[in-house]
Amino acid sequence: MYVGRDQMKAKTMEASPEAGADLQKLVYFFSAGQTDGNAKMKDVLGGKGANLAEMTSLGIPVPPGFTIVTSVCQAFYDNGEKLPEFVKEQSFLALQKIEKLLGKKFGDKNKPLLVSVRSGARASMPGMMDTILNLGLNDETVEGLAKNSGNPRFAWDSYRRFVQMYSDVVLGMNHSLLSVMMEDLKSEKKYQHDTDLTSEDLKLLVAQYKKIIFESTGQKFPHDPLEQLWGAISAVFKSWNTHRAIVYRQMHDIPSSWGTAVNVQSMVFGNMGDDSATGVAFTRNPSTGENKFYGEFLINAQGEDVVAGIRTPQPISRLAAEGTGLASMEEKLPKLYQELVETYHKLEKHYRDMQDMEFTIEQGKLWMLQTRTGKRTAAAALKIACDMLDEKLISAEEAVMRVEPKSLDQLLHPTLDPKAKRTRLAKALPASPGGAYGAIVFTSEDAVALKEKGQKAILVRIETSPEDILGMVAAQGILTTRGGMTSHAAVVARGMGKCCVAGCGDIQVDYVKEEMRANAYVLKKGDFITLDGSTGEVFLGEVKTIEPQLGGDFDNLMKLADQFRKLKVRANADTPKDAVTSRNFGAEGIGLCRTEHMFFGADRIDAVREMIIAENKVERERALEKLLPMQKSDFYQLFKTMKGYPVTIRLLDPPLHEFVPQTDVEVKELAARLEVDFDKLRLKVKSLHEFNPMLGHRGCRLAITYPEIYQMQTRAVALATVELLKEGMKLIPEIMIPLIATKKELDILRKLVCDEVERVQKESNLKFDYLVGTMIELPRAALCADEIATQADFFSFGTNDLTQTALGLSRDDAGRFLATYVEEGIFAADPFVTIDKDGVGKLMKLGVDLGRKIRPNLKVGICGEHGGDPESINFFHTLDLDYVSCSPYRVPIARLAAAQAAILHKKAGH
């Protein structure tokens, strides 16, 4: 499909109508005093392009260049993966501006202009898309570069790098073929480092590279710089839809429709000798959040050397270099270090957030190539937000908004027990904190395979690349033998909250033998190791872990969040232990106690089974009499643990077949214990089978058939309440009836519950308040919520079943195809993770509106898994729910997400 200029203008306007974008422009120029864009134009220019424009406006030295807007990305795909001609026209005009500014010419053999081509989406996606450096070199321009620089080795090294990158990114060749060729030459010449290669060695390599490229791809390496440029720009747009980029976007909820911008920038060279360098720096420590300048650099190198782990980089500051045996930038290049420090202070003050910067030093001059909001661990995010609030750099609202709610999961994972015995194998860089153990695997595929079996893996690589993303997701932790704190492994692991130890040079990895050597130990695939990502240590076997200790910055941020949120946060908890955990995390009650979970205890499961196989009401009541004191004790302990906070008890919900054994062996054992006939019992078990139990004899339908079950549970709740009230505790129990579809069902069961409570009140001579409510988990219940509300003191949306019944999806089976539905854009997200606002959400809104039409003060909450999903919580805020309820470990996430929802909607004027 051909994309015309008018369509492109429309796409640009859709991307950012408010940012001041010129709808005629598809290419934005940036240079000192001549910048078209600004930091507010991320939707149009991508994060990198917007920040390059902003830095030039701040007077920071940035090599001139131009940005092709994000809307061109979709146009590229709509145009059959071809760059539209009018985009080439605007790009060529911008290229001429750079030529005029620098006095160089693209493709000129005397004074050649070389450029880099980089991606730049709205949201940072480190390492997920492609970059090409030194573009514009060929057999003629390389000689001009050598003559002008007076450094032939530098020129041929740049050419070698360009050919290697271009063949991989644009021509699709396996990059390891060329890497092996260079390693073979180094071995033949007995060189230790890449920098030992002479200009003659590099000339030979370039010639060999071109030959193998032609043999492998059938394509000659392009000589024409413009052909190189269009090929590179197209490759960057294509990298938006690589498998690794798609996986990353799905993990971080980045819409595929956003596309990426492309940044074309004049080259500056860090590989021109000992007065040149390249590096990556953070204005604060991205692992801990400490307010200390942090980063790494390499002398006589280019940017990919630092992030790819090809050479082990050196620390930037003298303090960080202590004890490493490495010289810091502060020591080697003191004046430039000081200039870099001044620049980072300027950028952090301007952006009012921690910055991740890339820089190059070319023959003693500092150039900034990028600044962006730095990726950080959850612990670092908390500390940075709290510190910047204390420093009066940001407001309380901004501090709350600075921490991604989902990232709090990172703080809730185990760490290594300091008292546990351990055998240390090696020590390297603490790239991403936390403790993790698992079986050694050397490939991403093996990590995924172990996870699918429910087993833990540690992914061990010499260095990771973007292709390893699935294995990194599947593994418990990541160990690399090369690379630094800003390597691909480190950055991606921190973003995912994965434990990572990087740059472990004491370990040698042999992929062929599937083994790793660490000092005197030889460990094979499948052997267990433990990583401590907080110290950089690697241990033999499994080391005991301990639960995290939360406090300080975590508590401060949670208190801030609680000041802003309107939604209460409860927990789904069935045991006193769960209740304690919930309260420790700040839960304001229990929104769902699933009483069926109490029935599986070894001391009571057979009594439950007696009740199920009973032939008549008398036999059922006899079995239920055995369960009554157990249930009363359960509720007493739960109420007592919650100390007067609201507790919602859901009466029995699942179908009865879930409580009985399924195999003949198990049935025979049960028959012997209960002293019943085996054949008779087996027939009873088979009779409980249902073709679709989710829609079968469960929930309130059980109580309509067997009312004595709910009578026993209600009596247990009431007896526990009476006992605690007599002990001086104040509480109002909430009894919830599941799977109501009609008002008549609730009429019958509310009366049953109230009659039983009143019976206990009369027996104990003690009146108390209580609530009877229902779950809204069927579409009909939402549609008839006004009728149901006449008999309900509260509603609680069971969004798991409401999603299943509204969408006609089985949560247990839909996993086979839901990923495809998300990839194809049929669903924006997995509807069992993030609420389907357009379908299920409308049912919820209707239910709330109809219910409160009858009862204006009707308490309404939600107790499905969506109660811990930040995006869903944002939607629930708009429905004016009273509370969300989620698993205990997601309570902090829900508290923060609820606060952010309140802040966002306040700003929007809602």
Secondary structure, DSSP 8 states (H G I E B T S, - for coil): ----HHHHHHHHHHH-TTTT--TT-SEEEE-TT-----GGGHHHHHHHHHHHHHHHHTT-----EEEE-THHHHHHHHTTS---HHHHHHHHHHHHHHHHHHT-EET-SSSEE-EEEEEEESS--TTTS-EEEEET--TTHHHHHHHHHT-HHHHHHHHHHHHHHHHHHTT---HHHHHHHHHHHHHHHT-SSGGG--HHHHHHHHHHHHHHHHHHHS------HHHHHHHHHHHHHHHTTSHHHHHHHHHHT--GGG-EEEEEEE---S-SSTT-EEEEEESS-TTT--SS-EEEEEES--HHHHHTTSS--EESSHHHHTTTT---HHHHSHHHHHHHHHHHHHHHHHHTS-EEEEEEEETTEEEEEEEEE----HHHHHHHHHHHHHTTSS-HHHHHHTS-GGGGGGGGS-EE-TTS---EEEE-EEEE-SEEEEEEESSHHHHHHHHHTT--EEEEESS--GGGHHHHHHSSEEEESS--TTSHHHHHHHHHT-EEEE--TTEEEETTTTEEEETTEEEETT-EEEEETTTTEEEES---EE-----THHHHHHHHHHHH--SEEEEE--SHHHHHHHHHTT--SEEEEEGGGGGGSTTTHHHHHHHHH-SSHHHHHHHHHHHHHHHHHHHHHHHHHHTTS-EEEE---S-GGGGS--SHHHHHHHHHHHT--HHHHHHHHHHT--SSGGGSS-THHHHHH-HHHHHHHHHHHHHHHHHHHHTT-----EEEE-S--SHHHHHHHHHHHHHHHHHHHHHHT-----EEEEEE-SHHHHHTHHHHHTT-SEEEE-HHHHHHHHHT--TTTTHHHHHHHHHTTSSSS-TTTS--TTTHHHHHHHHHHHHHHH-TT-EEEE-SGGGG-HHHHHHHHHTT-SEEEE-GGGHHHHHHHHHHHHHHHHHTT-
